[in-house]
């Protein structure tokens, strides 16, 4: 399999989220603001954020910041080592607001398969480049432009689709196994 060199900006669009005024944070509501707590940086993927109780947002929001099921997001701030480069897919349409610490990643699907993109961003080569280019020392940051400037080596679209589907299927089986294990009765 031959790999071709690209800048990520040739393959994806990366957009920063909205700046949301804290006066509209609420304990309940229709729309939930995405935070870094929605990334399962150790196991990968999206997780429910239970670290805060004011996750809802009741103020005005531009429609382009309300995400859809399957949208790929990545953090722009690293409050925990290893968070930059993590990815998550939005589980439900019309429920989540993209906040300013979260980037929406949109692959150009004629060049980059969506599933392959989801696994490419947390790859070692991307995470190393993000870590090297991140600003600050304590809480590190990156930008959409820095992400787009990263270099990757990828196969042709047909191989991307096969690899992306295989990895997605494995993740689904792992998630199912975890759910089964959570539902097993505890034994002494």
ABEGO torsion letter per residue (X at the ends): XBBBBBBAAAABBBBBBBBBBAAABBABEABBBBBAAABBAAAEEBBBBAABAAABBABBBBAAABBBBGBBBBBABBABBGABGBBBBBABBGABBBBAABBBBBBBAAABBAAAAAAAAABAAAAAAAAAABBEAABBBBBAAAAAABBBBBBBAAAAAAAAAAAAAAAAAAAAAAAAAAABBBBX
